[in-house]
Amino acid sequence: MIHRFHVSLQRRLPALRPAAIAVLAALAAVVPVCLPIFAAPAHAASSPWAMNEGGRMRLVLLPAKADGSREGVLLIEPKQGWITYWKEPGDVGIPPSITAAPGAEYRVARVDFPVPKLLSSGDMQDVGYDHPVALPLVLTHAGGERPFRINAFVGVCQNICIPFQADLTVDPAAEVGTDPQEVALVEEAKRQVPPGPSGDFRVISHAMRPDLKSLQVSLRLPAGVTKPEIFVSGPSGHVYVDGDVSVGTNGEALYTLPIGKLPKGYTMAGKQWGILVVAGDRAMETTLAFD
């Protein structure tokens, strides 16, 4: 189990690998060399880069759809040797927060995350990214050409963990012409988000022990996969990764996950936890609902 208690300001991490995924590096730079060219013109707009000791970030928004919503991405580019965090960051990380400015008529309706890594240092474990990452997002009631101001609060960490906060402003009216690169950037970021269940890759069943000490999940995995990597996000601040996988009588994978200390008085009835399963070159994300 990883249980996040606080943000450590004196935490040591080993040197982390530089970005190894060319697509993500291209996304962060916003100057990819192999982007598809769209035949129809499309407008996009982006904020300036916000800078921090551990990296930089910016916001890109696409034009409003017919329903007034806008798709976009928050680009986070840690410096080499630094990391940033998944939606449940682990022992001492900072969960990302992306919100509209106070009083805004629009709101951030959705933020998605690509598959993270388990990043270990001694007895501490983080869940996050040691490379540039693009978080797809959706704004609702965001039509028109007025500027959009988004507050982004993330964590970046190397020898110390630094809160990185910035107000990112995008002015669609200031962007004239077409920018197929930014359109392609948003589309590629969406493709990196794990899909939901499918016939050959899904949760069959799940059950928590009455004493709340162990969770068992029955999984249908893609053919040939026997050792998936699994992230279970429970109550806010809790992510569980240290389970064991065995084979059931019908060939299904049985994932048994010890559950450590939960919040005082916590009950499972009506709760929904998240589960992300990485199996070879595929990933699947869904929810576990408890009666």
C-alpha positions in Angstrom: 0.0 0.0 0.0 1.0 3.6 -0.6 -0.6 6.0 1.8 0.2 9.7 1.2 0.6 11.5 4.5 2.2 14.8 3.5 4.6 16.5 1.1 8.2 15.8 1.9 10.5 18.8 1.5 13.7 16.9 2.2 13.2 13.7 0.2 16.1 12.0 -1.7 15.5 10.3 -5.0 18.0 8.5 -7.3 18.7 10.0 -10.7 15.7 9.1 -12.8 15.8 8.1 -16.5 15.4 10.8 -19.1 12.3 10.7 -21.4 12.4 7.6 -23.5 9.2 8.1 -25.4 9.7 10.3 -28.4 6.0 11.0 -28.8 5.8 12.5 -25.3 8.9 14.5 -25.8 7.4 15.9 -28.9 4.2 16.7 -27.2 6.0 18.7 -24.5 8.0 20.6 -27.0 4.9 21.2 -29.2 7.1 21.0 -32.3 6.6 17.3 -33.3 8.3 16.3 -36.5 5.9 13.5 -37.6 2.5 14.9 -36.9 -0.4 14.2 -39.2 -1.7 17.1 -41.3 -5.4 17.8 -41.1 -7.2 18.7 -44.3 -9.8 20.9 -42.6 -8.6 24.1 -40.9 -8.8 24.1 -37.1 -7.9 26.8 -34.6 -6.2 26.3 -31.2 -4.7 28.5 -28.6 -2.2 28.0 -25.8 -0.8 29.7 -22.8 2.8 30.7 -22.3 5.0 28.2 -20.5 5.0 28.6 -16.7 8.5 27.9 -15.3 9.6 26.2 -12.1 12.9 24.9 -10.7 11.8 21.4 -11.6 10.2 22.0 -15.0 7.6 23.8 -16.9 3.9 23.5 -17.9 1.4 25.1 -20.3 -2.2 24.8 -21.3 -3.5 24.2 -24.9 -7.2 24.6 -25.8 -9.0 23.6 -29.0 -12.0 25.6 -30.4 -15.4 25.3 -28.8 -17.6 22.4 -30.0 -21.3 22.9 -30.8 -22.3 22.2 -27.2 -19.9 24.9 -25.9 -17.3 22.5 -24.5 -13.5 22.7 -25.3 -11.0 20.0 -25.3 -7.4 20.6 -24.4 -4.3 19.4 -22.5 -2.1 20.4 -19.7 1.5 19.8 -20.7 3.9 19.1 -17.8 7.5 18.8 -18.7 9.8 17.9 -15.7 13.4 18.6 -16.0 15.7 15.6 -16.6 16.0 13.8 -13.3 12.7 15.1 -11.9 9.3 13.5 -11.7 5.7 14.6 -11.6 2.7 12.7 -10.3 -0.4 10.6 -11.2 -3.8 11.4 -9.8 -2.9 9.4 -6.7 0.7 10.2 -6.2 1.9 7.8 -3.6 3.8 8.2 -0.3 4.8 11.9 -0.4 3.7 13.3 -3.7 1.3 16.1 -4.7 -1.9 15.2 -6.6 -2.5 17.4 -9.7 -5.3 19.9 -9.4 -6.6 21.8 -12.4 -9.5 24.2 -11.7 -11.1 27.2 -13.4 -10.4 30.7 -12.0 -12.9 31.8 -9.3 -16.1 33.2 -10.7 -15.5 31.7 -14.2 -18.7 30.7 -16.1 -16.9 27.6 -17.4 -15.6 24.6 -15.4 -13.0 21.8 -15.7 -15.3 18.9 -16.2 -12.8 16.1 -16.8 -9.0 15.5 -16.5 -7.5 12.2 -17.8 -4.2 10.6 -17.1 -1.9 8.3 -19.2 -0.4 5.2 -17.7 2.0 6.1 -14.9 5.1 4.3 -13.5 5.8 3.0 -10.0 8.9 5.0 -8.9 10.6 3.5 -5.9 13.2 5.0 -3.6 14.1 3.0 -0.5 11.0 2.3 1.4 9.0 5.0 -0.4 7.0 4.6 -3.6 5.6 7.2 -5.9 3.2 6.8 -8.8 3.9 9.2 -11.6 6.0 10.2 -14.6 9.7 10.7 -15.1 9.2 12.1 -18.6 7.0 14.8 -20.2 3.3 14.1 -19.9 0.1 15.5 -21.4 -3.1 15.4 -19.4 -6.2 15.7 -21.6 -9.0 17.8 -20.2 -12.5 19.1 -21.0 -14.0 22.5 -20.2 -17.8 22.8 -20.3 -19.8 26.0 -21.0 -16.7 27.4 -22.6 -17.9 28.8 -25.8 -17.0 32.2 -27.1 -13.7 34.0 -27.5 -13.1 35.3 -24.0 -9.8 34.4 -22.3 -9.7 31.3 -20.1 -7.7 31.3 -16.9 -6.9 27.9 -15.4 -5.2 27.3 -12.1 -2.8 24.4 -12.3 -1.2 23.0 -9.1 1.1 20.0 -9.5 4.2 18.6 -7.8 7.7 18.1 -9.2 10.3 16.2 -7.2 14.0 15.4 -7.3 16.1 15.9 -4.1 13.2 18.0 -2.8 9.5 18.1 -3.7 8.3 21.5 -4.9 4.7 22.6 -5.3 4.3 24.1 -8.8 1.3 26.5 -9.0 0.5 28.6 -12.0 -2.4 30.6 -13.5 -2.4 29.6 -17.2 -4.3 32.0 -19.5 -5.4 31.1 -23.0 -6.9 33.8 -25.3 -8.6 32.1 -28.3 -9.2 35.5 -29.9 -5.5 36.2 -30.1 -4.8 33.0 -32.1 -5.3 33.7 -35.9 -4.9 31.0 -38.5 -4.6 27.2 -38.2 -2.4 25.1 -35.9 -2.7 21.4 -36.9 0.2 20.6 -34.6 -1.7 21.6 -31.5 -4.8 19.8 -32.7 -2.7 16.6 -33.2 -1.1 17.1 -29.8 -4.5 16.9 -28.1 -5.6 13.9 -30.1 -2.4 12.1 -29.4 -2.8 12.8 -25.6 -6.3 11.4 -25.7 -4.9 8.2 -27.3 -2.5 7.7 -24.4 -5.3 7.5 -21.9 -6.1 3.9 -20.9 -9.5 2.7 -22.3 -12.2 1.0 -20.4 -12.9 -2.8 -20.2 -13.3 -5.0 -23.2 -14.3 -8.6 -23.7 -10.8 -10.0 -23.3 -9.6 -7.5 -20.7 -11.9 -6.7 -17.8 -12.8 -7.1 -14.2 -14.9 -10.2 -13.7 -15.7 -9.7 -10.0 -14.3 -8.1 -6.9 -14.8 -8.4 -3.1 -13.5 -6.8 0.0 -13.0 -8.9 3.1 -15.4 -8.0 6.0 -12.4 -6.9 8.1 -11.3 -4.5 5.3 -7.8 -6.1 5.4 -7.7 -7.6 1.9 -9.3 -7.0 -1.5 -9.6 -9.7 -4.2 -10.2 -8.9 -7.8 -10.9 -11.5 -10.5 -9.6 -10.4 -13.9 -9.8 -11.5 -17.5 -6.3 -10.7 -19.0 -5.2 -10.6 -22.6 -3.8 -13.8 -23.9 -0.2 -14.5 -22.8 -0.2 -12.1 -19.9 0.4 -13.6 -16.4 2.0 -10.8 -14.5 0.1 -7.5 -14.9 1.0 -4.3 -13.1 -2.0 -3.1 -11.1 -2.8 0.3 -9.4 -5.9 0.5 -7.1 -6.8 3.9 -5.9 -9.0 3.9 -2.8 -9.9 6.8 -0.5 -8.3 10.1 -1.4 -4.6 9.8 -0.6 -4.4 6.0 -0.8 -3.1 3.9 -3.7 -2.4 0.2 -3.5 0.1 -1.6 -5.7 1.6 -4.5 -3.7 -0.7 -7.4 -4.5 -0.2 -11.0 -5.6 -1.6 -12.6 -8.7 -2.6 -16.3 -9.0 -4.6 -18.3 -11.5 -8.2 -19.2 -10.8 -10.0 -22.5 -11.6 -11.3 -21.0 -14.9 -8.0 -19.5 -16.0 -8.9 -16.0 -14.7 -6.3 -14.0 -12.8 -7.0 -13.6 -9.1 -5.4 -10.4 -7.7 -5.2 -10.4 -3.9 -4.3 -7.0 -2.4 -3.5 -6.3 1.2 -5.3 -3.2 2.5 -3.5 -1.2 5.2 -4.9 1.4 7.4 -8.0 3.2 6.1 -9.4 6.5 7.4 -11.0 6.2 10.8 -14.6 5.0 10.6 -14.3 4.2 6.8 -17.0 2.0 5.4 -17.2 0.4 1.9 -20.9 0.7 1.3 -21.6 3.0 -1.7 -17.9 3.7 -2.4 -16.2 3.5 -5.7 -12.5 2.8 -6.1 -10.4 3.0 -9.3 -8.3 0.2 -10.8 -5.8 0.5 -13.6 -4.4 -2.7 -15.0 -1.3 -2.7 -17.3 -0.8 -6.0 -19.2 2.0 -6.0 -21.6 1.4 -3.3 -24.2 -2.2 -2.8 -23.2 -3.9 -1.0 -20.3 -7.4 -0.9 -18.9 -9.0 1.4 -16.4 -12.3 1.1 -14.6 -14.1 1.4 -11.3 -14.8 -1.0 -8.5 -18.2 -0.3 -7.0 -19.0 -1.6 -3.5 -22.5 -2.2 -2.2 
